[in-house]
């Protein structure tokens, strides 16, 4: 084992190209390793409604692909489509699901069987084993034991290549299930094709929503059937349309005979689906499609190269990075003139320009989009164009889109996403219209298409400086805190654009967080319309005035003015004592608001970290706040604890919902040694790196190297740091320092240096400090 680890280290240090050995292992004679093969797409799939270890599914896809593919162990429509502990597969489906809570849309599946015809979902499912399953981001393979069939799939952005290996059989079948809520199939034997559409969705679509598909086979059809509603078989019928239809084609096969299926889809038209197929697969073989998908992942993963002697941590890092690079989804296509166009999930028209979807900003504003601004500014510029198009087409910015506006979560977090991109140079041409859009969010409450769009309770907020507890608006204290931060980011963008009066107004409004701070408890608390705090008050009560958390979790949501919060609490000692208390107390909770223990509560309870709830987003920045109170060594020890105990590249490898890359982005940033506590500010707060070396290849051509040569499981306390060979004492890094390239070096040891980064001048940005 020691030899294998040492060899892996050597290979990692020598090369990071995409070449790998045939058996997917690192060879003694190979000087190269494929980073994508460190990824485990099964990380987080051992989940269920009552307990999330990620709530993920294995996404067989290319980065940010329009379509993903995944095996189905659960019935059609179940948000937990692939459960690691289930034993049967019903099909391999095209999926667009961002979360089991949001569920899927535009899904259809393929399944292969032999023997007696079984096409109904419950009847056709086959036993399988993880021992006979290969799962890579670019490739999936499974043995369907009931039928002696091997099913394989490799993806492109808008298409996929299936490969079915059959036994000798007089009756072998491949079926396309077009799913419920409206579908159509048509078999064209002379062209070896199945075409059609599916319309299944969970909301957020116009009336004319369709996902058009085309599937091309490389074997003549000897049998062709369809089914119509209620699984009624239509023998020798070539087409069917209804609520839930499907197509079946069949033939005789020899032992080991391979049947290829090339499939693509489009939200625009059947013709566009065919164009997507011709353009993205064309005459490519299965191996060529697979190799292209592997290269697509290798290109992205190589932008951050890790060197370390802990292979398990490397596997976790790249498995998390894979998740960060899946969402938001590209919801645009290229027309016959190779122009970028999209079907609008907001008005149903086909329009020019970019569109992205399947993202909840309540989660991803925290670290995913700051990561894009650091590593992918061009991509994030396209995403910003997509946000501008959403505003043009619907009149509002999205907060949770899948594919159009969905009523989920709270906040006004499109503002920090847009402002962070603007301040870091990823937003240019659409800055004025996006500024108009975020101002609309902050000034107009009426006419919102969904409760989660814009700002619920805005009129109260603008009149009183907070959203009241007793006016029928749930999660009011949380809304107040999130609106105040959004106001800060609006002010930052206005300031940069030279709009001084607007900047001044919103900087002032960003202090509204103080209006829900209760000095008698040093905690945030719901406040009634008359200015009196809600009673009774239990800081352990989840929900109610807060969102998927309690007061102990949301009190820290003052991203832009931590010093102001410290002052409210009475200084550094009181502040750090309050932070410590969250970790040191037992995991007690009050779930009465929900009438039962929701999974987020259970995930906090079981990890032995007190009331620290890393499995949900509101508290994920909290550990870094010790830096603001001149005790960064406490950040360092707790960061290492979370990195090594709450994450692993295993099916139960997360400690809660992964949520569109956010929980993964926390790991990616934190393992590198820093984290973007305050989007909209040009700083990253320093924690403690997990690896001995990381090399970031930036989009501008520069390289930023993070070195911690004496890093180990015991050495995680910072003794000193240097930037490009010069002593560095601040407990934050700037955006420009990273983008300019160079080397940041950590000296680590097993005892804290309480002097490092502990002077007042070393602390990160706070609005209150700026104003002093």
Secondary structure, 3 states (H helix, E strand, C coil): CHHHHHHHHHHHHHCCCCCCCCCCCCCCCCCCCCHHHHCCCCCCCCCECCECCCCCCCCECCCCCCCEEEEECCCCCCCCCCCCCCCEECEEEEECCCCCCCCCCCCEEEEEEECCCCCCHHHHCEECCHHHEEEECCEEEEEECCCCEEEEEEECCCEEEEEEEECCEEEEEEEEECCCCCEEEEEEHHHCEEEEEECCCCCCCCCCCCEEEEEEECCCCCEEEEEEHHHEEEECCCEEEECCCEEEEEEEECCCEEEEEEEEEECCCHHHHHHHHHHHCCCCCHHHHHHHHHHHHHHHHCCEEEECCCHHHHHHHHHHHHHHCCCCEECCEECCCCCEEEECCCCCCEEECCCEECEEHHHHCCCHHHHHHHHCHHHHHHHHHHHHHHHHHHCCCCCEECCCECCCCCCCCHHHHHHHHHHCCCCCCCHHHHHHHHHHHHHCCCCCCCCCCCCCCHHHHHHHCCCCCCCCCCCHHHHHHHHHHHHHHHHHHHHHCCCHHHHHHHHHHHHHHHHHEECCCCEECCECCCCCECCCCCCCECCCCCCCCCHHHHCCCCCCCHHHHHHHHCCHHHHHHHHHHHHHCCCCCECCCCCCCCHHHHHHHCCCCCCCCCCCHHHCCHHHHHHHHCCHHHHHHHHHHHHHHCCCCCCCCCCCCCCCCHHHHHHHHHHHCEECCCCCCCEEEECCCCCCEEEEECCCCCEEEEECCCCCCCCCEEEEEEECCEEECCCEEEHHHHHCCEEEEEEEECCCCCCCCCCHHHCCCCHHHHCC
